[in-house]
Amino acid sequence: MNQKSNIEILEECGAILRGHFLLTSGRHSDTYVEKFKLLQYPLLTDKLCRAIAENFADSKPHVVVGAATGGIIISHGVGRFLTTRSIFAERVDKELVFRRGFSIEKGERVLIVDDVVTTGGSIFEMIDLVVNNGGVIMGIGTLIDRSAGKIDFGFPHYSLVSLDIPSYESDKCPQCANDIPLTSRGRTGKK
């Protein structure tokens, strides 16, 4: 699969939205990628999860880790194609933690997956969580990178779609300056 066909999948299922959006990162943007418009279609999601899995197959991870909520579906799909365990982290008091009996054994090879990257904040949190639990990170796989590859996670990063979608602090947002109403979407409770 190539970037063009992946973007077509996102457009076909209505996942790329235009407007004035408050992102999970707290930044503003005129474009929002609603991953759940994609994730509602298991066969399309499987295609994308398979592509991430194939990219990291040679690194032979033992476990795939995602973050609730969209990351659960992606982690499960990628884990299925890699024939590994799939676990997820959840927010408790605004911090990502493993619950539900999930753990990483010291030295376990870990692939971190996520849905949409804007600032990379959630992935950096997952990196810390995995490292603090003794895991060895093999790479990071994402569906969409809104930064167009500008974020360096310190590990191999593969994204199916790399888009250069500007985002702004609220005091520098052109849409706020033009009094365009804000639509709040995608908040995960991180901030």
N, C-alpha and C positions, 0 to 999 in steps of 0.2 A: 504494500500500500504506500502511496506517496502523499505528500502534504495536500496536493490539489484534491485528490479523491477524499481525503479525510475532511477537508473544509466543506466539500460538497455534501458529505454525510451530515455535518453539523447544520448546514443551511437547509437541507431537505427536511430535517426533523424540527426546524424552527428554533434551534438552540442559540443562534446568534441574534441578539436583540439590540435595537437602537433606542436611545432615550437619554435620560440623565440618571445615573445609577450610583448608589452608595454600595461600595464593594466591602467584602468581609474585612479587608485590610484597613478600612476606614477612609480610603481614598475615593475620589469620584471619577466617573468615566462616562463617555457617551455610548459606549458599547459594553454589553454584558453577555457573557456566555452562560446560558442556563443549562448546566450539565444534565439536569434531570429530564430535560426534553429529549436528550440522547439516551440516558440510562433507562428510560421507560421501554426501550426497544432491546430486548435481550440479544437478538441475533446481531444487531449493529454493534452493541456493546461488546459482544464476544469477538467480533472481527478486530476491534481496536485493542482489546485485552490480549488477544493472540499476537498482535503486532508488537506490543510491549514485551510480552513473554519471549518471543523469538529474538528480539534484540538483546535480551539479557540471558538467554539460555546457556551460553558458553561460560558465564560467570558462576553457574551452578549454585544459586541461592538455596538455603534450607527453608527460608520462611519469607513470605511477602507481607509487608506491613503497610496499612493505609490508615487514614484518620476518618472517624465518623463524620459525616454520613455517606457522602458520595464515594469516599475512599474505601468503604467497606465493600461495595459492589466491585470496584476496580481491583482491589486486593484479591477478592475471591476469584474473579475471572482470571487474572494473571496467574494466581496460584494454581488454578485448575490446569492451565496450559503448561505450567512448569512442573506439575505434579508435586507441589510442595504444600506446606501448611500456609494458611492465610489467617492473620490476626489483625486487629485494629486497635487504635488508641481512641479514647474519648475525652472530652473536656469535663473536668471536675474543678469547680472554682476557677474557671478560665485557664486551666493548665491541662495539657495532654498527658494522660496516664494510661497504663494498661490496667484493665479490670477484667471481670468475668473469668478469672483464672488464666488469662493470657500471660505469657512470659517469653523471654528470649534467654536461651542458655548462653553462658560465656563462650565466645568463639563462634557462635552460629553466624552463618553467612546470610545477610539480610538484603533484600531488595525493597526499597521504599517506593510506594506509588501514591500519586495524588491526582486529583481531577484537574483543577485550574490553578496555575501559578500566576500571581500578580507581583507581590513583593518577595515571595518565598518564605514568609514568616512561618507558616504551618510546617513546611518541610524542614526548616532549620530547627523547629521544635521537635519534630520527629527524629531528626539526626541526633539531637541531644538525648532524647529518650532512649533511642537504640544504643548509642554509645554508653550511656550511663547504666544500661542493663547488660553490658558486655558483648553486644552484637558487633559484627564486622560488616560494614556497609559495602555492598558490591556495586550499587548504583541507585539511581533515582529515575523512575519512569513516570511520565505525566501525559495526560490526554492533551492539554492545552497549555502553552506557555505564552502568557500575555506580554511578557517582557522581551520576546524575540531573542532569547538566549543571553540576555544581559546579566543574568544572575549566576554567580559562580558558587555552587554548593560545596565545592571541594571534592566531589565524587563524580563519576561519569553520569551525565544526565541526558536522557533521550526523551524527546517530546514528539508526539504524533503530529501536532499542529503548533507552529510557532508564529504568533501574530504580534505585530508591533502596534499595540493598542495603548495609546497614552492614558495615564491616570494622573490625577492631581490631588494635592492637599486641598481641602475645601476653600481656603483663602486664596488659592491660585486657580480655581476652577473657572474656565470661561463660561460654562453654563450657569454657574451661580452668579457670576458677574452680570449675566443677561437675565437674571431672575427667572430662569427656567425651573419649574418645579422638580423636586427630587423624588425619584422612585426608589424606595428602599427594598433591595432584594439580596438574597444570598448571605445573610448574616448568620454566622455560626456560633455567636456568643463569645467569640475570641476577644472582642473589645466592647 
